[in-house]
Amino acid sequence: MDFYIDRDLSKANWREMKDVYESVGWTKHTEEVIQRVFQASNVIALAFYDGRIVGFGRALSDGVFNVAVYDVVVHRDFQKRGIGKAIVEDLLAQLSHVSCVHLIATTGNEPFYQQTGFKKIKTAMGRYRSCDLAREYLEEEEKR
């Protein structure tokens, strides 16, 4: 399968990106929100196949010490073809000089990220405003 990764956000098609999100069940993202979060990200990777966007990823970094990777998403019809791995590898290549890379995997996708070299963090902490997200991603506190 011939796909390629591009880092040029001017080639983004927000409608196609919304379709990618929706194909994996992320239906709350509007084109405006997608545009906003990608424009606020300083590292991006867009995966193209046959002239259309079939996957992407983004990251925020201080350029020296830390980076957070977000939204590595591949259209459901194009998964299991190496596109997600290529996106992660491209993001990491752009950030090879940064010492610490973090991400929060969506539930069930931990093995994918482990295959790309990520490991669980002993001291990671998080806060969510959404009770549903808190239940899904945060460990329950021990009862005292």
Phi, psi and omega in degrees: 000126181264104173234164176218157180255134178233145181254007186267106183295339178293346178269001181293139173242106188298327178293315179297322180293322176298320177299320178297310178304311184296329181296338179253012175093004178270089189260357183273353182277117173274164176301323180295317179295317179300314178300317182297313183290326178287323178291334178277350181270140182262359176221127179223158173217123178248130179258126181246141172223127178052041175081002180235154179283125179242357178186168181191170173202160180213163179209156173239133184214151172276356176081358182229299188257317191229149174215145173239125181265136181226155166051051169277106187226134176236134179308138183309321182288350184240011179285161179068029180236010178089002183290313179301316178298319179295323178296311180299315180298322179292316177301314180294325177295321178293338185245022187298339181272354182269136190279335186225122180242125179243155169201158173246115180282144172289151184307129179095346181260008179302317180300324178300312182290327176297324178293337179263012173102000179278150178229158177295147181259131181293325189246017182295142180227157178203161175222139178231137174284327180281125177298323179297314178294322178299316179296322183285321191250343183259143174286147177288143177287147178291141177284137180258000000 
